[in-house]
């Protein structure tokens, strides 16, 4: 793209795996372009290509303070360096998103405000960790569908069951401890079949 506006239009049509963004562009500058890109998709891999000079780094410190996530690449970049960055992003993307699917079912007595908060937190974490279409979170209210809990040997609520990837893993305890939940369900080979108490 020749400028920020054109880059935004292109990113809307096809979500790129990697974006190299110059700070100084005609029209919309790099920080403003990045702000719009991350508003569209907070998981974009953005590399800011800039001279490592204080003037530019101050702009980026302000962007970081706003909560923007990006990486840095020093100007000028050789084609070989660009290939290295692209390969590193591609392999990271494959590990964290592309090849992994996850299917979870949350078994609860019923959905109350506290449970809804856990559902919302889980959904946010899954959306940030997996590509759209690569994760699924089902919720079963056991009072209304006890047969579904019996089918899966759910012996207490609330319980989060990871059905995919196998082996099946059951999490019981304080499901609001999102960091512990995420560590358990995304562990490379899981914890093996069984139950983890948080």
N, C-alpha and C positions, 0 to 999 in steps of 0.2 A: 504494500500500500504506500502511496505517496504522502499521506498525511493521516492524522488521527481520525478524522471523520470517515475517510475511506476505509481505514482499518476496522473501525467499529462496524460499518456496514458489512464488511466481509466476515467478521467474527459472528455476526447475527445469523448469516446464512449457513455457515459451516463452522462448528466449534473446533478451533485449532488445538492440536496437542501442545503446541509451544508457540510463544509470541516473543519476538525480539522487538523491543520498543526503544526508540531514540528519545532522549529527553527534549531535544530541541528539534521541533518539526514545524513546518508551515501551518498556520491556523492553530488548531488545538495542540497544546504541548503534551509531552509524554506523561506527566503526572495526571493531568486532566483526562487524557485518553485512558490511562490505567484505572482511574476512578470509575469511569463508565464501564470498562471491561469487567472489572471485579463486581460491579453492581449487577451485571448480566449473569456472571458465573464466578463465584468466589473461589472455585477450584482451578482456575486457569493457571498454567505455568507461564509466568511472565518474567523475562530477563530484560532488565533495563541496561541498555548498552550506552555507556558514558565514560568520559575521561574521569579517572578517579581524582578529581580536583575538589577542593573544599566547597566551591560555589555550588557545584551540582550535588554533592553529598548532603549539603544542608537542605536542599529541596527534598531529597529522598528521606532524610530523617523526619521531616514534617509529614511526609506521606506515610511513613511507618507509624508515626504517632497517631495518625488517623485510623490505623488498623489495616492498612493495605499490606498485602503479602506479595513479595517479589524477590527475585535473585538479581545479582549484579554481574555484568560482563564488561571487561575493560576494553575501551576503544584503542586501536582498531582491532577487530577480530579477523583472524585468518579463516579461510574456508575449512581448514582442518580443525580449528578450535570450535567452529560452529557445529561441525559433524560430531565432535566429542560431546558437546552440550546436548545436542539432539539425541544422541545415543543414551546418555545418562538419564535424560527425562523419559525417554521411551521405555527403558528397562524399569525405571521406578514406577511408571504408569502401569506397565504390565503386571508388576508384582502387586501393587496396591489396589488396582482397580479392574484391569481388563480380564484377568484369568480367574478372578475370584468372585464367586456368587455366594450370597448368604440368604438363608430363609429362617426367620425366627417366628416363634409363636409365643405370645405372652398370655398366660392363663391367670385370670383374676376372678375374684368373687363377682365383682361388677365394676364398671368404669365410674369411679368417683373423681373429684378434682385432683386428688393426690396421684391416682393412677394415670389420669390424663396427662399430668405433668411428666411422668416417666415416659409415657408413649411419645409425647412431643420431643423430649430430650433424646430418646432412642432414635426417632425418625431423623432428627437433625444430625446426630452423629453418623448414622448410616448414610445419609445423603452426602455428607462431607467425605466419607471414606470409600464409598462405592459409586460406580457410574450408575446413572439412571437406568432402571431395568435390570440391574444386577443385584438388587436387594429387595426383600419383601418382609414386611412385619405384619403378622396377623394377630388379632386380639380375640381371645375366646373368653366369654363370660360364663364361668362354670355353672352358676345358678341356672342359666338358661339352656346350657348345652353340656350337661354332665357327661354324656356319652363320649364327647370329644376328649375330655380329660382322661377318662378311663381307657380309651383307645391308645393313648400315648403314655400310660402309666404315670400320669401326673398325680403325685400323692399329697401335694400341699400347694397353697397359693400364697402370695403371687409367685409364679415360676416362669422363667424365660427359657424356652427350649430352642436350641439351635438344631434344626433338622438338616440343613445343608450349610456347609459341607459336612459329610459324615466323618467321624462317628457322631451320633446324637449326643448333645451335651445339655445338661439341665443346670440352670442357675437358680439358686434359692437364697433368700435373705434380702439384704438391703439393695434393691435394684436401682435406687437413686444414686448409688456410687458408680456413676457413669464410666469413670476411668477403669475401675476394676471389671465392670461388665464388658467394656470394649476389649480390654486385654484378654479376657477369657474367651470371648467369641471369635476373636481374630487371630488367636495364637496359631502359628504355622500349621501344626498338626492337631490343633485343639488340645484338650486335656485328656483325650481318649474318651471312650464312652463312660458315662457316669454323671455324678452330680457334684457341682461345686457350690459350696456355701460361702456367700459373701459376707 
